[in-house]
Amino acid sequence: MGDPTSRSKEEISNYNLIIACLEDLQNKFNLEVLDLVPRDNRRNMPREGTIRVTRYQNVRGLSASHVLLFDLSQLEVWCDSIITSSSEKKGPLRNYGYIALSRSRVSTVLVFENNQTEIERFLEESLLMVRQKVLSTSPINHKDKK
């Protein structure tokens, strides 16, 4: 998710809403939730099946069966705020985007708000790249070429 400490209106994260919803679900369904956003919680080890909440900047090395990605537009804002030359700005967005999208073993759900961002173009390019790679390595395609 985006940066929950963001201050400007454009950078508002859904963090508080997500935590409140998870607390309700935790009580109703006896779920375990581990909030990895506060620095003090990041060394805690979740048990199998625990729902983990973290920022995009901290997802490297994590994996889960199912992943929900919120505030993707905030990932773009954060990457753009990195002080680099304009030609390097797209690199971090791609890097963090690929890392975030590759955390699930089974399914990934993307939650978007109604605003146009570079993320949409990034996702389209990523899906096209994956599709081309899958099609190029498909046994069906290779069988037809023989």
Phi and psi in degrees as a GROMACS rama.xvg file:
@    title "Ramachandran Plot"
@    xaxis  label "Phi"
@    yaxis  label "Psi"
@TYPE xy
-69.482  -174.682  GLY-2
-80.822  111.196  ASP-3
-69.7629  -10.7358  PRO-4
-94.3791  4.50537  THR-5
-60.0578  144.206  SER-6
-108.403  -36.3999  ARG-7
-75.9247  155.305  SER-8
-57.7332  -36.3065  LYS-9
-68.5305  -20.5557  GLU-10
-109.531  21.972  GLU-11
-69.7799  130.335  ILE-12
-96.7674  157.884  SER-13
-88.0582  12.2025  ASN-14
-52.475  -53.4231  TYR-15
-61.8894  -39.3166  ASN-16
-65.3677  -43.6283  LEU-17
-62.5547  -45.4179  ILE-18
-62.6614  -42.7791  ILE-19
-62.8249  -43.8599  ALA-20
-63.5295  -42.8252  CYS-21
-65.4043  -35.4566  LEU-22
-63.4204  -41.5763  GLU-23
-61.8082  -47.7273  ASP-24
-63.7866  -38.2203  LEU-25
-59.5506  -44.2307  GLN-26
-70.7083  -40.2687  ASN-27
-72.9052  -37.332  LYS-28
-116.909  10.4269  PHE-29
55.3082  46.8242  ASN-30
-90.4277  153.872  LEU-31
-100.667  132.098  GLU-32
-126.851  133.997  VAL-33
-122.23  114.278  LEU-34
-87.31  106.108  ASP-35
-93.015  7.48436  LEU-36
-70.8394  -49.0607  VAL-37
-63.6559  131.822  PRO-38
-53.7699  -37.6863  ARG-39
-63.3556  -24.3658  ASP-40
-87.6677  -10.0822  ASN-41
-69.215  -17.9883  ARG-42
-91.454  -7.67258  ARG-43
-69.6783  136.369  ASN-44
-96.9819  122.009  MET-45
-76.9923  149.025  PRO-46
-81.2012  164.353  ARG-47
-53.561  132.492  GLU-48
87.971  -1.94967  GLY-49
-71.8677  136.637  THR-50
-81.7695  125.621  ILE-51
-111.387  137.369  ARG-52
-115.299  126.247  VAL-53
-149.506  166.791  THR-54
-86.7265  156.481  ARG-55
-58.3495  -34.1025  TYR-56
-67.1905  -12.1958  GLN-57
-118.007  16.9601  ASN-58
-88.9306  -13.3676  VAL-59
-56.8787  131.18  ARG-60
91.6929  -12.9583  GLY-61
-90.3666  151.072  LEU-62
-148.013  156.539  SER-63
-154.887  159.468  ALA-64
-64.5172  -45.2185  SER-65
-128.895  137.779  HIS-66
-129.587  134.052  VAL-67
-111.445  127.508  LEU-68
-110.676  117.282  LEU-69
-109.386  160.21  PHE-70
58.5046  35.9562  ASP-71
-59.4807  -31.8215  LEU-72
-64.6526  -27.4855  SER-73
-72.5991  -27.4561  GLN-74
-62.8698  -41.7165  LEU-75
-63.1314  -44.7502  GLU-76
-60.5783  -44.9528  VAL-77
-62.6934  -45.6772  TRP-78
-62.7288  -39.7385  CYS-79
-67.7477  -24.6366  ASP-80
-80.3564  -12.8039  SER-81
-64.9933  130.319  ILE-82
-79.5763  97.8859  ILE-83
-142.186  175.713  THR-84
-71.3419  155.623  SER-85
-60.8745  -28.4008  SER-86
-73.1778  -18.2635  SER-87
-95.2942  -10.3181  GLU-88
-61.6258  -35.0593  LYS-89
-72.0567  -25.3722  LYS-90
-58.6049  -53.9841  GLY-91
-61.0125  -38.2511  PRO-92
-60.8854  -45.5301  LEU-93
-63.3494  -45.2329  ARG-94
-60.1452  -53.8449  ASN-95
-66.8535  -35.9035  TYR-96
-62.3532  -46.4445  GLY-97
-62.905  -41.3721  TYR-98
-62.5702  -47.4167  ILE-99
-62.3367  -41.5785  ALA-100
-73.255  -16.639  LEU-101
-102.301  16.4624  SER-102
-82.6056  -19.669  ARG-103
-94.9825  149.294  SER-104
-95.1087  -21.9795  ARG-105
-122.638  -55.9878  VAL-106
-144.437  151.05  SER-107
-129.952  129.124  THR-108
-115.48  126.779  VAL-109
-103.111  129.176  LEU-110
-109.748  118.102  VAL-111
-113.967  149.044  PHE-112
-96.271  176.736  GLU-113
-83.817  50.5816  ASN-114
-130.987  144.382  ASN-115
-82.1933  131.296  GLN-116
-141.05  173.06  THR-117
-65.7088  -21.4359  GLU-118
-58.2261  -40.0744  ILE-119
-59.7568  -44.7739  GLU-120
-64.6041  -42.0651  ARG-121
-58.6962  -45.3863  PHE-122
-64.9574  -42.918  LEU-123
-60.0629  -46.8094  GLU-124
-62.3219  -41.4761  GLU-125
-64.4959  -44.6708  SER-126
-66.1826  -39.0587  LEU-127
-63.4424  -41.8783  LEU-128
-62.4005  -45.3286  MET-129
-64.0572  -43.7337  VAL-130
-59.49  -45.7841  ARG-131
-63.1651  -39.7854  GLN-132
-65.861  -43.5851  LYS-133
-63.9206  -44.8626  VAL-134
-64.8322  -36.1566  LEU-135
-72.1275  -22.884  SER-136
-105.149  3.82144  THR-137
-67.5504  132.97  SER-138
-61.0928  -29.093  PRO-139
-64.2414  -44.7249  ILE-140
-64.0427  -40.118  ASN-141
-70.8422  -33.4405  HIS-142
-65.8876  -39.4614  LYS-143
-66.4045  -27.9854  ASP-144
-80.757  -13.0021  LYS-145
